Amino acid sequence: MEPRFLLLSDVAAELNVSDSQVYHMVRSGELPAIKIGGRGQWRVERARLEEYIQLKYAETAEWVRGNPLTDRDPE
């Protein structure tokens, strides 16, 4: 059974980005997370991470539709 909550380092590994990038995503509100414990450690719920990934797929697909590849004319 997979854990419900992930460390920021786990999220970074899942997304293949740096820990600091995930921290920025969380602090900016881009990726929903919670602070728990006396030291206020960040945790990201796995379901929220999956929703975030799906949102990014949708945003990317919209960008691709608006920015189609064009064939370059050979010189």
PyMOL CGO cylinders between C-alpha atoms (Angstrom):
from pymol import cmd
from pymol.cgo import CYLINDER

trace = [
    CYLINDER, 0.00, 0.00, 0.00, 1.36, 3.40, -0.99, 0.3, 1, 1, 1, 1, 1, 1,
    CYLINDER, 1.36, 3.40, -0.99, 1.56, 6.10, 1.67, 0.3, 1, 1, 1, 1, 1, 1,
    CYLINDER, 1.56, 6.10, 1.67, -1.16, 8.75, 1.59, 0.3, 1, 1, 1, 1, 1, 1,
    CYLINDER, -1.16, 8.75, 1.59, 1.28, 11.61, 2.19, 0.3, 1, 1, 1, 1, 1, 1,
    CYLINDER, 1.28, 11.61, 2.19, 4.64, 12.21, 0.54, 0.3, 1, 1, 1, 1, 1, 1,
    CYLINDER, 4.64, 12.21, 0.54, 7.72, 14.13, 1.62, 0.3, 1, 1, 1, 1, 1, 1,
    CYLINDER, 7.72, 14.13, 1.62, 8.75, 16.96, -0.68, 0.3, 1, 1, 1, 1, 1, 1,
    CYLINDER, 8.75, 16.96, -0.68, 11.79, 14.88, -1.61, 0.3, 1, 1, 1, 1, 1, 1,
    CYLINDER, 11.79, 14.88, -1.61, 9.45, 12.03, -2.67, 0.3, 1, 1, 1, 1, 1, 1,
    CYLINDER, 9.45, 12.03, -2.67, 7.46, 14.45, -4.83, 0.3, 1, 1, 1, 1, 1, 1,
    CYLINDER, 7.46, 14.45, -4.83, 10.68, 15.74, -6.37, 0.3, 1, 1, 1, 1, 1, 1,
    CYLINDER, 10.68, 15.74, -6.37, 11.70, 12.19, -7.24, 0.3, 1, 1, 1, 1, 1, 1,
    CYLINDER, 11.70, 12.19, -7.24, 8.27, 11.45, -8.75, 0.3, 1, 1, 1, 1, 1, 1,
    CYLINDER, 8.27, 11.45, -8.75, 8.41, 14.58, -10.93, 0.3, 1, 1, 1, 1, 1, 1,
    CYLINDER, 8.41, 14.58, -10.93, 12.15, 14.30, -11.62, 0.3, 1, 1, 1, 1, 1, 1,
    CYLINDER, 12.15, 14.30, -11.62, 12.79, 17.85, -10.40, 0.3, 1, 1, 1, 1, 1, 1,
    CYLINDER, 12.79, 17.85, -10.40, 14.80, 19.30, -7.51, 0.3, 1, 1, 1, 1, 1, 1,
    CYLINDER, 14.80, 19.30, -7.51, 13.60, 19.49, -3.93, 0.3, 1, 1, 1, 1, 1, 1,
    CYLINDER, 13.60, 19.49, -3.93, 13.83, 23.28, -4.12, 0.3, 1, 1, 1, 1, 1, 1,
    CYLINDER, 13.83, 23.28, -4.12, 11.54, 23.35, -7.16, 0.3, 1, 1, 1, 1, 1, 1,
    CYLINDER, 11.54, 23.35, -7.16, 8.92, 21.35, -5.26, 0.3, 1, 1, 1, 1, 1, 1,
    CYLINDER, 8.92, 21.35, -5.26, 9.30, 23.62, -2.23, 0.3, 1, 1, 1, 1, 1, 1,
    CYLINDER, 9.30, 23.62, -2.23, 8.68, 26.65, -4.47, 0.3, 1, 1, 1, 1, 1, 1,
    CYLINDER, 8.68, 26.65, -4.47, 5.62, 24.97, -6.03, 0.3, 1, 1, 1, 1, 1, 1,
    CYLINDER, 5.62, 24.97, -6.03, 4.22, 24.31, -2.55, 0.3, 1, 1, 1, 1, 1, 1,
    CYLINDER, 4.22, 24.31, -2.55, 5.02, 27.76, -1.12, 0.3, 1, 1, 1, 1, 1, 1,
    CYLINDER, 5.02, 27.76, -1.12, 3.51, 29.50, -4.15, 0.3, 1, 1, 1, 1, 1, 1,
    CYLINDER, 3.51, 29.50, -4.15, 0.31, 27.47, -3.84, 0.3, 1, 1, 1, 1, 1, 1,
    CYLINDER, 0.31, 27.47, -3.84, 0.79, 25.79, -7.21, 0.3, 1, 1, 1, 1, 1, 1,
    CYLINDER, 0.79, 25.79, -7.21, 0.91, 22.36, -5.56, 0.3, 1, 1, 1, 1, 1, 1,
    CYLINDER, 0.91, 22.36, -5.56, -1.41, 21.88, -2.55, 0.3, 1, 1, 1, 1, 1, 1,
    CYLINDER, -1.41, 21.88, -2.55, 0.35, 20.67, 0.60, 0.3, 1, 1, 1, 1, 1, 1,
    CYLINDER, 0.35, 20.67, 0.60, -0.02, 20.71, 4.37, 0.3, 1, 1, 1, 1, 1, 1,
    CYLINDER, -0.02, 20.71, 4.37, 2.37, 21.49, 7.22, 0.3, 1, 1, 1, 1, 1, 1,
    CYLINDER, 2.37, 21.49, 7.22, 2.33, 18.99, 10.06, 0.3, 1, 1, 1, 1, 1, 1,
    CYLINDER, 2.33, 18.99, 10.06, 4.16, 18.32, 13.29, 0.3, 1, 1, 1, 1, 1, 1,
    CYLINDER, 4.16, 18.32, 13.29, 5.95, 20.59, 15.67, 0.3, 1, 1, 1, 1, 1, 1,
    CYLINDER, 5.95, 20.59, 15.67, 8.62, 21.42, 13.11, 0.3, 1, 1, 1, 1, 1, 1,
    CYLINDER, 8.62, 21.42, 13.11, 6.06, 22.22, 10.41, 0.3, 1, 1, 1, 1, 1, 1,
    CYLINDER, 6.06, 22.22, 10.41, 7.20, 19.67, 7.87, 0.3, 1, 1, 1, 1, 1, 1,
    CYLINDER, 7.20, 19.67, 7.87, 5.52, 19.80, 4.48, 0.3, 1, 1, 1, 1, 1, 1,
    CYLINDER, 5.52, 19.80, 4.48, 3.55, 16.84, 3.14, 0.3, 1, 1, 1, 1, 1, 1,
    CYLINDER, 3.55, 16.84, 3.14, 1.79, 16.42, -0.21, 0.3, 1, 1, 1, 1, 1, 1,
    CYLINDER, 1.79, 16.42, -0.21, -1.16, 14.09, -0.42, 0.3, 1, 1, 1, 1, 1, 1,
    CYLINDER, -1.16, 14.09, -0.42, -0.65, 11.53, -3.19, 0.3, 1, 1, 1, 1, 1, 1,
    CYLINDER, -0.65, 11.53, -3.19, -4.15, 12.26, -4.57, 0.3, 1, 1, 1, 1, 1, 1,
    CYLINDER, -4.15, 12.26, -4.57, -3.30, 15.98, -4.83, 0.3, 1, 1, 1, 1, 1, 1,
    CYLINDER, -3.30, 15.98, -4.83, -0.06, 15.15, -6.64, 0.3, 1, 1, 1, 1, 1, 1,
    CYLINDER, -0.06, 15.15, -6.64, -1.96, 13.01, -9.15, 0.3, 1, 1, 1, 1, 1, 1,
    CYLINDER, -1.96, 13.01, -9.15, -4.48, 15.86, -9.67, 0.3, 1, 1, 1, 1, 1, 1,
    CYLINDER, -4.48, 15.86, -9.67, -1.58, 18.25, -10.20, 0.3, 1, 1, 1, 1, 1, 1,
    CYLINDER, -1.58, 18.25, -10.20, -0.04, 15.94, -12.79, 0.3, 1, 1, 1, 1, 1, 1,
    CYLINDER, -0.04, 15.94, -12.79, -3.35, 15.65, -14.66, 0.3, 1, 1, 1, 1, 1, 1,
    CYLINDER, -3.35, 15.65, -14.66, -3.70, 19.45, -14.60, 0.3, 1, 1, 1, 1, 1, 1,
    CYLINDER, -3.70, 19.45, -14.60, -0.23, 19.79, -16.08, 0.3, 1, 1, 1, 1, 1, 1,
    CYLINDER, -0.23, 19.79, -16.08, -1.11, 17.29, -18.84, 0.3, 1, 1, 1, 1, 1, 1,
    CYLINDER, -1.11, 17.29, -18.84, -4.20, 19.37, -19.68, 0.3, 1, 1, 1, 1, 1, 1,
    CYLINDER, -4.20, 19.37, -19.68, -2.24, 22.64, -19.65, 0.3, 1, 1, 1, 1, 1, 1,
    CYLINDER, -2.24, 22.64, -19.65, 0.44, 21.12, -21.86, 0.3, 1, 1, 1, 1, 1, 1,
    CYLINDER, 0.44, 21.12, -21.86, -2.13, 19.77, -24.32, 0.3, 1, 1, 1, 1, 1, 1,
    CYLINDER, -2.13, 19.77, -24.32, -3.75, 23.22, -24.54, 0.3, 1, 1, 1, 1, 1, 1,
    CYLINDER, -3.75, 23.22, -24.54, -0.35, 24.81, -25.13, 0.3, 1, 1, 1, 1, 1, 1,
    CYLINDER, -0.35, 24.81, -25.13, 0.48, 22.28, -27.86, 0.3, 1, 1, 1, 1, 1, 1,
    CYLINDER, 0.48, 22.28, -27.86, -2.84, 23.00, -29.60, 0.3, 1, 1, 1, 1, 1, 1,
    CYLINDER, -2.84, 23.00, -29.60, -2.08, 26.72, -29.54, 0.3, 1, 1, 1, 1, 1, 1,
    CYLINDER, -2.08, 26.72, -29.54, 1.52, 26.27, -30.67, 0.3, 1, 1, 1, 1, 1, 1,
    CYLINDER, 1.52, 26.27, -30.67, 1.55, 23.69, -33.45, 0.3, 1, 1, 1, 1, 1, 1,
    CYLINDER, 1.55, 23.69, -33.45, 4.77, 22.52, -35.01, 0.3, 1, 1, 1, 1, 1, 1,
    CYLINDER, 4.77, 22.52, -35.01, 5.38, 24.04, -38.38, 0.3, 1, 1, 1, 1, 1, 1,
    CYLINDER, 5.38, 24.04, -38.38, 7.57, 22.61, -41.06, 0.3, 1, 1, 1, 1, 1, 1,
    CYLINDER, 7.57, 22.61, -41.06, 10.57, 24.73, -41.76, 0.3, 1, 1, 1, 1, 1, 1,
    CYLINDER, 10.57, 24.73, -41.76, 11.27, 25.58, -45.36, 0.3, 1, 1, 1, 1, 1, 1,
    CYLINDER, 11.27, 25.58, -45.36, 14.52, 23.97, -46.49, 0.3, 1, 1, 1, 1, 1, 1,
    CYLINDER, 14.52, 23.97, -46.49, 17.07, 26.54, -47.50, 0.3, 1, 1, 1, 1, 1, 1,
]
cmd.load_cgo(trace, "trace")
